[in-house]
Amino acid sequence: MPVNIAIDGPAGAGKSTVAKRIAEEFGYLYVDTGAMYRAMALFFLQKGIDGRDEAAIEAACREVSVSLEYRDGAQQVLLNGENVTDRIRTEEVSRMASVTSVYRAVREKLVQQQRELARRRDVVMDGRDIGTAVLPDATLKVYLTASSRVRALRRFKELKERGEEVNLEAIEEEIIRRDERDMNRALSPLKRANDAVLLDSSEMTLEEVLREMEELVEDAGSRGCCGC
Ligand code: DC
């Protein structure tokens, strides 16, 4: 049985940083499922589809393909065969991904691919619904969170370092709006699975979170699958 590690949590909690490091250290494949929703969102934006138009989105889902590739260990996202990894990190795509990930047609397409990957490989998969819906029998489930203020501050510093004009209040408001959408949608909303370990990183350094994660992964490895 492959090792499947599920890390869920809200935007900006540090999931991808932690998941990448754990994948590197333990030799697992890192699967960033958010990037798949982002690639779909980019496609809808390119086609000029309104995020509220479910029928148009459903139709567009039939003509889109999103796939993952790995280059020197780094995940690349392909949209209809084209590498869009560098184009899915804009605010516009973030918002569209949160809006369009509520639809069944979008989720079904991606969840199927995610399960297939985890069936064949040892993976660390991060997202919103990995422990609750995608991999309910994951070896280890972690819910990584932090207060909206702390997450906004982290993002603020990141953008400032890149020389961007930023406003902390506006960033926090956008984070809260995304949390609300992700947590309150009907299909696979973001929530902690009953058997997920809660890690609140609000008052922890990255190194502390990593140490805790390493211990959890080591314990899970020695326990075998789903605690059996
Ligand atoms: O993790 P991220 O910020 O790249 O995710 C972008 C959006 O995709 C997020 O707002 C909600 C959606 N998403 C989802 O619905 N399910 C996942 N497993 C991952 C992301």
Residues whose N, C-alpha, C, O or C-beta is under 5 A from the ligand:
A	BS01	DC	A11 T33 G34 A35 Y37 S94 A97 S98 S101 D126 G127 R128 D129 D182
